[in-house]
Amino acid sequence: MELDELLTALNAGETITAGSPLHEAMHHASQAALRITGELNSGYHEPEQVRELLSRLTGKPVDETVAVFPPFSADFGRNITLGKRVFINSGCRFQDQGGISIGDDCLIGHNAVLATLNHDLSPSRRADMHPAPITIGRNVWLGSNVTVLPGVTIGDDAVVAAGAVVTKDVPARSVVVGSPARVIRSVED
């Protein structure tokens, strides 16, 4: 099974059945991501080296305006897209099999978790995985310790308060707080 076939299945939202060729390919790709993030987190790297490692992890160019403060982990890596002028603070964890897209000018706070896989609810199928993408619009600020769950879209200019658990879409130019996150106000200039 080729990586391109796996990405096609993941991006189509296909169930990844435990023990299937897709599952094996996903596991193999995850081992590569663990090697790269292990290197990224093994000591100090100049910003250019961090971006080079992120490019290896994602398999695509990372703009010179992107900044990541390690440690950073991704358990797949190949389904992350970063815009320009993105800042990701230390301790963030991306489970990107379902796809994570971060727009230009976003700020991601310490220890944010972006998770794009759910396991099946049925006990007999619990090891099966269901991918769903996370899309973060332009100029979004995720506070520290935010968790974003599979299938969520966060609109442009939104703010997600520290510690929030985002279970559903966030409208553009809104502030959300809590678990589950709820809108408390709009963002004005």
Buried (B, 14 or more C-beta within 10 A) or exposed (E): BEBEEBBEBBBEBBBBBBEBEBBEBBEEBBEBBBEBBEBBBEEEBEEEEBBBBBBBBBBEEBEEBBEBBBEBBBBBBBBBBBBBBBBBBEBBBBBBBBBBBBBBBBBBBBBBBBBBBBEBEEEEBEEBBBBBBBBBBBBBBBBBBBBBBBBBBBBBBBBBBBBBBBBEEBBBBBBBBEEEBBEEEEBEE
